[in-house]
Structure formats: structure tokens, C-alpha cells
């Protein structure tokens, strides 16, 4: 399930309004909760509307893949440096800039005259979202200097994201009944209220933080080339010139990124961090988990409408049990980690996800919809449990001053996993006549990928119990 895209203190905290803060803390908290809520809603709201968008623009599967992956790709690429940007310009200013960019891009999405404009605006939305996430946590840390008050604020931040994820599919289905463009226009009033509240908070101090321009450009080129090649190969085959060029760009840019991180004075991703076994395996596990979860969301959003003939609203409601369940999983994972160590809930979550994915493969096309609804639940719950505990496991293994960088790398890998799942699985279900076979193949691939990382998790040293 969607979880915080930057590390937060991993502890069981009573969720209540923080009692103490500096001047402007309460308005800043309200702004952060609304902004993060909006970002998380948007991560889920589009999948339900994809068939309607396809009909509106007479678009095939490739175009719909880009509607999803444009956002995810930009989010992943710019998440690596968003924390440094937030420090350079100040947390409040970075949050306002990121949310403002997201809102403007949402308006362009809603007014898009063609698919190309929609995809371009989705890319800009992803950049704005990448800015919002780390700056929102930095702002909470800033306006709530008291540790207990800050812990409550961050707990509320996590709840707002969970509620946003749960509301996304249903909101997408409901708004699509009116017009699919409404799923983007709804961001405007919420974002405007958040920005108005933010004006009551004091400006944040700025820090002289170097920015890795070479690494950022290389990261965008590498992730963009890889995603483009995966999507277009599904439509045209791997042997076409533009797919080969995209692969070459991805390889060259990837090598350039590694060199920039190894030789640069201020790298975005210090290579010694990645030499940590826990860090590298955590990245691989997070990547695989999002292949399973976001791949399933993308596939079932299409399956329920194209094969079962459900409306967009009914499809959104079908996702509701899973998304509501996952919003309660983080506290469970926290308790399990406290009692057994973080590795145990990571493995349990992985196994739960694999079991759900494999069970979906066994469901025949004529099975009732409620069976798919039930089988979504272990996939979502398992993903939420594993990711929440994975963050704890990672933060236990890195120095405090590297926590932000480690969280950024982990979540960039997760977003990339989701983007590549949409790219690869979309190609497998592009043929409507073979949709169910493609669906089952995709789910098997997802289950196998997560299954491999179970073995990787077993090799990790257990985190110390608290």
C-alpha cells in the first residue's frame, strides 16, 4: 500500500493534535496534512479513470501507461534531490512551491486537449509531489521542536496519507461518473486551502546545501530512457530503433550517474551508503513490493471494467476494502517489529502478498467480482506491513545524518518498481482478446519477483528489538 515516501520515526504514537508548537505550527500542520492527503489521493485516483481517459482521447494501452508512469517516473527521479532542494530554499518555501506546482499541473491535466498535454502535465505533477513529501516532514520537524508534539504531528501525517490512499479509488470512481477531468480539478480547491493556511506559518531558514546537477540530470535520463523503452517495446517490439536508442540512453545515463556519485563532491546518493548490505537489499525489496502492489492496482482497475463491465464508481468501491484495511496495518507492523524485530513483519508481509497474487492467478475469468475484492486484501495488507517495517529496518542500519538520503533512495526505487510494472504489464494485457492470459502472466511475474526478495530478507540481520 502507499506508505510515507520519506522516513518518519517508527514508533507507536497516540494520534492527537500536538499540544505545543512554535508560532504558526497549527496552520502549518493543517497545510501539510491537506497537501500530503492530496498527493496520496492522486497516486490512486487515476487508475480507476484510465478506461474513461482512453475513450476520451481514443488512446490505446501505451498512452494509458504513460498517464500513470509520467507521474511515477518524475516522482522517482526528483525524489532523490528534493530533500536537498528543501534545505536550500527552506522547508515552508519548498512545500509551497511543490504544492503550487502540483496544483497548476492538475489544472492543466483537467483542461488537457490531447493525450500529449495530459502526460506532460502528469510529469510536472510528479515533480511537484516529489518536492512536497520531504519538505512536509522537514516543516513538521521545524514547527514542532518538542519531540512528543512532533511525533504526534508525524503520526497525523501518516494517517492523512493512509486516508488519502483509501479515498483515492472511490473518489476516482465517483468523479469519473461526472467527468474524468474532475479527478484533477478536485486538487485545486484543496491545494488552495493548504497554501492559504501555509501563509500563516513563518518562513523557514535556508541552508547552503550543494546540489548535484550532474547526478539529477543523469537520473532523469536513465529512468526516463528505461521506462520509455519498456512501454514502447510492448507496442512496437524490442528491435525498433527508438526502443534501442532509449535503452542506450538509459545505459549511458546510468553509467554517468554512477560516475557522478563516485567522483562528485556532493553526490545525491553516496556510494558507500549503497555498499551496505541492508541498504542495497532494502532497495531491492522495496522495488519488488511496488511491482506487486502497483502492478496489481493497474491491472485490476482495467480488469474490473473491461472484463467484468463494472462502472468506474463500482470499480472504485471494489478497491475500498483493501485500502481501508491497509490504513490500519502500520500500527500492527509497529507492534510486531517491537516484539519480534523488523525483519519478521517484512517477511510476513512479503509472503502475504505472494499468496494473494498467486491466488488471483487461480481465479477464472468468470468468477464473481467479490472474489477479486477479497484477494486484493492480502496483497495490499502484505505490502503495507512489509514496507512499514522495511523503513524501520533501514533506519536502524544507517547513521542518523544519512536517514534522509537512505529514505529517498528507497522510495525512488519503490516508485521505479511501480513504473516498470505498469510498463511491462500494460504490454502483456494490451491485446483485449488475450487480456486474461496477460493478467495471469503479469501476476505470476509479480509474485515471483516478490518471492525472490523473501530469500533476500532472510539474509538480513535482524534489527535489534526495542
C-alpha positions in Angstrom: 0.0 0.0 0.0 1.1 3.6 -0.3 3.2 4.5 2.6 5.2 7.6 3.6 7.6 8.4 0.9 10.3 9.6 3.3 11.3 8.0 6.6 9.5 9.0 9.7 10.0 8.0 13.3 8.9 4.4 13.6 7.0 4.1 16.8 3.5 3.6 18.1 2.2 7.1 18.8 -1.1 8.2 20.1 -2.6 10.2 17.3 -3.9 13.5 18.6 -3.4 17.2 17.9 0.1 18.2 19.0 -0.2 20.4 22.1 2.8 22.6 21.6 4.5 24.2 18.6 6.1 27.4 17.6 4.0 30.3 16.1 2.2 29.2 13.1 2.6 25.5 13.9 -1.1 24.5 13.8 -1.8 26.2 10.4 1.4 24.6 9.0 0.3 21.2 10.3 -3.1 21.7 8.7 -1.5 22.7 5.4 0.9 19.7 5.5 -1.9 17.3 6.2 -4.1 18.6 3.3 -1.1 18.7 0.9 0.1 15.2 1.7 -3.5 13.9 1.6 -3.9 15.4 -1.9 -0.7 13.8 -3.1 -1.7 10.4 -1.9 -5.2 10.7 -3.3 -3.7 11.5 -6.7 -1.4 8.4 -6.6 -4.5 6.2 -6.5 -7.3 8.2 -8.2 -6.1 7.9 -11.8 -6.1 4.1 -12.2 -9.9 3.8 -11.9 -10.3 6.5 -14.5 -8.0 5.0 -17.2 -10.7 3.4 -19.4 -12.6 6.7 -19.4 -9.5 8.6 -20.3 -8.7 6.1 -23.1 -12.2 6.6 -24.6 -12.0 10.3 -24.3 -8.8 10.5 -26.2 -9.2 7.4 -28.3 -6.0 6.1 -26.8 -4.6 2.6 -26.7 -2.7 0.9 -23.8 0.6 2.7 -24.5 -1.0 6.1 -23.9 -2.7 5.0 -20.7 0.6 3.6 -19.4 2.2 7.0 -19.8 -0.7 8.7 -17.9 0.3 6.6 -14.9 4.0 6.4 -15.4 4.6 10.0 -16.2 3.7 10.9 -12.7 5.5 8.0 -11.1 8.7 8.5 -13.2 9.0 12.2 -12.3 8.3 11.4 -8.7 11.0 8.8 -8.5 13.6 10.8 -10.4 13.3 14.1 -8.4 12.7 12.5 -5.0 16.5 11.8 -4.9 17.3 15.5 -4.8 14.1 17.0 -3.3 15.4 16.9 0.2 18.5 19.0 -0.8 16.3 21.5 -2.6 14.1 21.8 0.5 17.1 22.6 2.6 18.4 25.1 0.1 15.2 27.2 -0.2 13.6 26.4 3.2 11.0 23.8 4.1 8.0 26.1 4.0 9.0 27.7 0.8 9.8 24.3 -0.8 6.5 22.9 0.3 4.6 25.9 -1.1 6.5 25.7 -4.4 6.0 22.0 -4.8 2.3 22.1 -3.9 1.7 25.1 -6.1 3.4 23.4 -9.0 1.2 20.3 -8.3 -2.0 22.3 -8.3 -1.1 24.2 -11.5 -0.2 20.9 -13.2 -3.5 19.4 -12.0 -5.4 22.3 -13.7 -3.5 21.6 -17.0 -4.4 17.9 -16.7 -8.0 18.7 -16.3 -8.0 21.0 -19.3 -5.7 18.9 -21.5 -6.9 19.0 -25.1 -5.0 15.8 -26.0 -3.1 12.9 -24.5 0.3 14.5 -25.0 -0.6 17.5 -22.9 -2.0 15.3 -20.2 1.1 13.2 -20.0 3.3 16.3 -19.9 1.2 17.7 -17.1 1.4 14.5 -15.2 5.2 14.7 -15.4 5.0 18.1 -13.8 2.6 16.8 -11.1 5.2 14.2 -10.2 7.9 16.9 -9.8 5.6 18.8 -7.5 4.8 15.7 -5.5 8.5 14.9 -5.1 9.0 18.3 -3.6 6.0 18.1 -1.2 6.9 14.9 0.5 10.4 15.6 2.1 9.6 19.3 2.7 6.4 18.4 4.5 8.3 16.3 7.0 11.1 18.9 7.3 8.4 21.6 8.0 6.9 19.5 10.8 10.3 18.9 12.3 10.8 22.7 12.2 7.5 23.9 13.7 7.3 21.2 16.4 10.6 21.3 18.2 9.2 19.3 21.1 9.8 15.6 20.3 6.5 14.4 21.7 4.5 17.0 19.8 6.5 16.3 16.7 5.8 12.6 17.0 2.1 13.3 17.1 2.3 15.6 14.1 4.1 12.9 12.1 1.6 10.3 13.2 -1.2 12.6 11.8 0.9 13.0 8.6 0.9 9.2 8.2 -2.8 9.0 8.9 -3.6 11.7 6.3 -1.6 9.7 3.7 -3.5 6.4 4.5 -6.9 8.2 4.4 -5.9 9.7 1.0 -4.9 6.4 -0.4 -8.2 4.8 0.8 -10.2 7.7 -0.6 -8.5 7.7 -4.0 -10.2 4.8 -5.8 -13.7 5.7 -4.6 -13.2 9.4 -5.3 -11.8 8.4 -8.8 -14.9 6.3 -9.5 -17.3 8.9 -8.2 -15.8 11.8 -10.1 -15.4 9.9 -13.3 -19.1 9.4 -13.3 -19.3 13.2 -13.8 -16.3 13.5 -16.0 -12.8 12.1 -15.7 -11.3 15.6 -15.8 -12.8 16.2 -12.4 -10.2 13.8 -10.8 -7.7 16.6 -11.5 -9.8 19.6 -10.9 -10.6 18.4 -7.3 -7.0 19.1 -6.4 -7.4 22.8 -7.0 -9.6 23.9 -4.0 -7.8 21.5 -1.6 -4.5 22.8 -2.7 -5.6 26.4 -2.5 -6.8 26.0 1.1 -3.5 24.3 2.1 -1.5 27.2 0.5 -3.7 29.8 2.3 -3.0 28.1 5.6 0.7 27.9 4.9 0.9 31.7 4.7 0.3 31.8 8.5 3.5 29.9 9.1 6.8 31.6 9.5 9.3 31.4 6.6 11.8 28.6 7.0 15.5 29.2 7.3 17.6 28.4 4.3 20.8 26.4 4.3 23.8 26.4 1.9 23.4 22.9 0.6 25.2 21.9 -2.6 23.1 20.5 -5.4 24.2 17.6 -7.6 23.1 18.8 -11.1 25.0 16.1 -12.9 23.5 13.4 -10.9 20.0 14.8 -11.2 20.2 15.1 -15.0 21.6 11.6 -15.3 19.0 10.1 -13.0 16.1 11.7 -15.1 17.7 10.5 -18.3 18.3 6.9 -17.0 14.9 6.4 -15.5 13.2 8.1 -18.4 15.0 6.0 -21.0 14.4 2.8 -19.2 10.6 3.4 -18.7 10.2 4.6 -22.3 11.9 1.5 -23.7 9.8 -0.8 -21.5 6.5 0.9 -22.6 7.3 1.3 -26.3 8.7 -2.2 -26.6 5.3 -3.5 -25.6 3.8 -1.7 -28.6 6.5 -1.9 -31.2 8.9 -4.7 -30.1 12.4 -4.5 -28.7 14.1 -4.4 -32.1 12.7 -1.0 -33.2 15.1 1.9 -33.5 13.5 4.2 -30.9 13.4 1.4 -28.3 17.1 0.6 -28.9 18.0 4.3 -28.6 16.1 4.6 -25.4 17.9 1.6 -24.0 21.2 3.1 -25.0 20.3 6.4 -23.3 19.3 4.5 -20.1 22.6 2.6 -20.0 24.8 5.6 -20.8 23.0 7.8 -18.3 23.0 5.1 -15.7 26.8 4.8 -16.0 27.1 8.6 -15.9 25.0 8.6 -12.7 27.3 6.1 -11.0 30.4 8.0 -12.1 28.9 11.3 -10.8 28.1 9.7 -7.5 31.5 8.2 -7.2 33.5 11.3 -8.2 31.3 14.2 -7.3 32.0 16.3 -4.3 28.4 16.4 -3.2 26.6 13.3 -4.6 22.9 12.8 -4.2 23.5 9.1 -3.4 26.8 8.5 -1.7 28.0 5.1 -3.0 29.3 4.0 0.4 25.7 4.0 1.6 24.8 1.5 -1.2 27.6 -0.7 -0.2 25.7 -1.5 3.0 24.1 -4.9 2.6 21.0 -3.8 4.4 20.7 -0.7 2.3 21.1 -2.5 -1.1 18.8 -5.3 -0.2 16.2 -2.9 1.2 16.2 -1.1 -2.1 15.7 -4.3 -4.0 12.9 -5.4 -1.6 11.1 -2.1 -1.9 11.4 -2.2 -5.7 9.8 -5.7 -5.8 7.0 -4.8 -3.4 5.8 -2.0 -5.6 6.0 -4.2 -8.7 3.5 -6.4 -6.9 1.2 -3.7 -5.4 1.1 -1.0 -8.1 1.1 -3.7 -10.9 -2.0 -5.2 -9.3 -3.8 -1.9 -8.9 -3.1 -1.0 -12.6 -4.2 -4.4 -13.8 -7.4 -4.8 -11.7 -8.5 -1.3 -12.5 -8.7 -2.3 -16.1 -9.8 -5.9 -15.5 -12.9 -5.0 -13.4 -14.1 -2.6 -16.1 -13.1 -4.3 -19.3 -13.8 -7.9 -18.4 -16.5 -7.6 -15.8 -18.1 -4.5 -17.2 -18.1 -2.6 -13.9 -18.6 1.2 -13.9 -15.8 3.4 -12.7 -17.7 4.1 -9.5 -18.2 0.3 -8.8 -14.5 -0.3 -9.5 -13.5 2.4 -7.0 -15.8 0.8 -4.4 -14.3 -2.6 -5.1 -10.9 -1.2 -4.1 -12.2 0.2 -0.8 -12.0 -2.8 1.5 -8.3 -3.3 0.6 -7.4 0.4 1.0 -9.3 0.7 4.3 -7.6 -2.4 5.7 -4.1 -1.2 4.8 -4.7 2.1 6.7 -4.7 0.0 9.9 -1.7 -2.1 9.1 1.1 0.3 10.2 0.3 0.1 13.9 0.3 -3.7 13.6 3.6 -3.7 11.9 5.0 -1.4 14.6 3.9 -3.8 17.4 5.3 -6.8 15.6 8.6 -5.0 15.0 8.8 -4.0 18.7 8.2 -7.6 19.8 10.0 -9.7 17.1 12.3 -7.2 15.3 11.5 -5.5 12.0 12.6 -8.5 9.8 9.7 -10.6 10.9 6.9 -8.3 9.6 8.8 -7.7 6.4 8.9 -11.4 5.7 5.3 -11.9 6.8 4.1 -9.1 4.5 6.1 -10.4 1.6 4.6 -13.9 2.0 1.1 -12.5 2.4 1.5 -10.5 -0.8 2.8 -13.5 -2.7 -0.1 -15.6 -1.5 -2.6 -13.1 -2.7 -1.1 -12.6 -6.1 -0.9 -16.4 -6.7 -4.5 -16.8 -5.6 -5.6 -14.2 -8.1 -3.9 -16.2 -10.9 -6.1 -19.2 -9.9 -9.3 -17.1 -10.2 -11.1 -17.9 -13.5 -12.4 -15.1 -15.7 -16.0 -15.9 -14.9 -15.5 -15.8 -11.1 -17.6 -13.3 -9.2 -16.2 -9.9 -8.5 -16.3 -10.3 -4.8 -13.6 -12.9 -5.0 -11.2 -10.5 -6.6 -12.1 -7.9 -4.0 -11.3 -10.4 -1.2 -8.0 -11.4 -2.8 -6.8 -7.8 -3.2 -6.8 -7.5 0.6 -3.8 -9.8 1.4 -1.8 -8.1 -1.4 -2.4 -4.6 0.0 -2.1 -5.5 3.6 1.1 -7.5 3.0 2.6 -4.6 1.1 1.8 -2.1 3.8 3.2 -4.3 6.5 6.4 -5.1 4.7 7.1 -1.5 3.6 6.4 0.0 7.0 8.7 -2.5 8.7 11.3 -2.2 5.9 11.7 1.5 6.7 12.3 0.7 10.3 14.9 -1.9 9.4 16.7 0.5 7.1 16.7 3.4 9.6 18.2 1.1 12.2 21.2 0.3 9.9 22.2 3.8 8.7 23.7 6.8 10.5 21.2 9.5 11.6 22.7 12.0 9.2 22.1 9.6 6.3 18.5 8.8 7.1 17.0 11.3 4.6 19.2 10.1 1.8 18.5 6.5 2.6 14.8 7.1 2.6 14.9 9.0 -0.7 16.8 6.2 -2.4 14.5 3.5 -1.0 11.3 5.4 -2.1 12.8 6.3 -5.5 13.4 2.6 -6.0 9.8 1.8 -5.0 8.4 4.4 -7.4 10.6 2.9 -10.2 9.3 -0.5 -9.4 5.7 0.7 -9.8 6.6 2.5 -13.1 8.2 -0.6 -14.6 5.3 -2.8 -13.5 2.8 -0.6 -15.3 5.1 -0.5 -18.4 5.7 -4.3 -18.6 2.3 -5.5 -17.5 0.5 -3.0 -19.7 2.2 -4.6 -22.7 1.1 -8.0 -21.7 -2.6 -7.0 -21.5 -2.7 -4.7 -24.4 -4.4 -7.2 -26.6 -8.0 -7.2 -25.4 -8.7 -10.8 -26.6 -5.8 -12.1 -24.6 -6.3 -9.8 -21.6 -7.0 -12.5 -19.0 -3.9 -14.5 -20.1 -1.8 -11.4 -19.9 -3.3 -10.6 -16.5 -2.3 -14.0 -15.1 1.2 -13.8 -16.6 1.7 -10.4 -15.1 0.5 -11.5 -11.6 2.8 -14.6 -11.8 5.8 -12.3 -12.6 4.9 -10.0 -9.7 4.5 -13.0 -7.3 7.9 -14.4 -8.4 9.6 -11.1 -8.1 8.4 -10.6 -4.5 9.1 -14.3 -3.8 12.8 -13.9 -4.7 13.1 -11.0 -2.2 11.8 -13.2 0.6 15.1 -15.1 0.3 17.0 -11.8 0.3 15.1 -10.7 3.5 16.1 -13.9 5.2 19.8 -13.0 4.7 19.4 -9.7 6.5 20.5 -9.4 10.1 17.5 -8.9 12.4 17.1 -5.4 13.7 17.6 -5.0 17.4 14.5 -5.2 19.5 13.4 -2.2 21.5 
